[in-house]
Amino acid sequence: MTEVVSEEIEVQHELDTCGLFCPEPVMMLHNKIRDMSPGEVVRVLATDPSTKRDIPKFCNFLDHPLLEQQEQGSQFIYWIRKRIQ
């Protein structure tokens, strides 16, 4: 069972990629993370099922902590903290 901690995560940015398909959500996330300060959190909303694979891989590859991910109906939600250098 996954612990739901999203109510406790302070979010500074939101990125809505609903309706977009691979590779656009990850490209937009990459641009958003680049503009954020280290330690800030972005909440990503997506409808593309491939984000369930692509966003965790993006976070792992670039060492940005994926704090939580949820699936609500046809929407996927991710909380990502920009790594602290």
C-alpha positions in Angstrom: 0.0 0.0 0.0 1.3 3.5 -0.9 1.3 6.2 1.7 -0.4 9.3 0.4 1.7 12.3 1.4 0.7 14.8 -1.3 -1.2 17.0 1.1 2.0 17.5 3.0 4.1 18.4 0.0 4.6 22.2 -0.5 4.3 22.9 -4.2 5.9 26.0 -5.8 5.2 25.2 -9.4 2.5 23.4 -11.5 2.9 22.0 -15.0 -0.3 21.0 -16.9 0.6 18.6 -19.8 -2.9 17.2 -20.1 -3.7 16.3 -23.7 -0.1 16.2 -24.8 1.7 13.0 -25.8 5.3 11.7 -25.7 7.8 13.3 -25.8 6.1 16.7 -25.0 5.3 16.2 -21.3 9.0 15.3 -20.5 10.3 18.1 -22.7 8.1 20.6 -20.9 9.1 19.2 -17.5 12.8 19.5 -18.5 12.3 23.2 -19.3 10.3 23.8 -16.1 12.9 22.2 -13.9 15.6 24.2 -15.5 13.8 27.4 -14.5 13.3 26.3 -10.9 15.5 26.9 -7.9 17.1 23.8 -6.2 14.8 22.2 -3.7 11.6 23.6 -5.2 8.7 21.2 -6.1 6.7 21.0 -9.3 3.4 19.2 -9.5 2.9 17.7 -13.0 -0.5 16.8 -14.4 -0.6 14.5 -17.4 -3.0 12.3 -19.4 -0.4 10.4 -21.4 0.0 6.9 -19.9 3.6 6.8 -21.2 4.4 9.4 -18.5 4.2 6.5 -15.9 7.4 5.2 -17.5 9.0 8.4 -18.8 8.8 10.7 -15.8 10.3 8.3 -13.3 13.1 7.6 -15.8 13.7 11.3 -16.3 13.8 11.9 -12.5 16.2 8.9 -12.0 18.5 9.9 -14.8 18.8 13.6 -13.7 18.7 12.8 -10.0 15.5 14.8 -9.2 13.6 13.1 -6.4 10.1 11.9 -7.5 8.3 12.5 -4.2 5.0 10.9 -5.2 3.0 9.8 -8.1 -0.8 9.1 -8.3 -3.3 8.0 -10.9 -6.7 9.6 -10.6 -9.0 8.3 -13.3 -7.3 9.1 -16.6 -5.0 11.7 -15.1 -1.5 11.1 -13.8 0.0 13.4 -11.1 3.7 13.6 -10.1 5.4 15.6 -7.4 9.1 16.2 -8.3 11.7 18.1 -6.3 14.5 19.8 -8.2 17.8 18.3 -7.0 19.9 20.3 -4.7 23.3 20.7 -6.3 
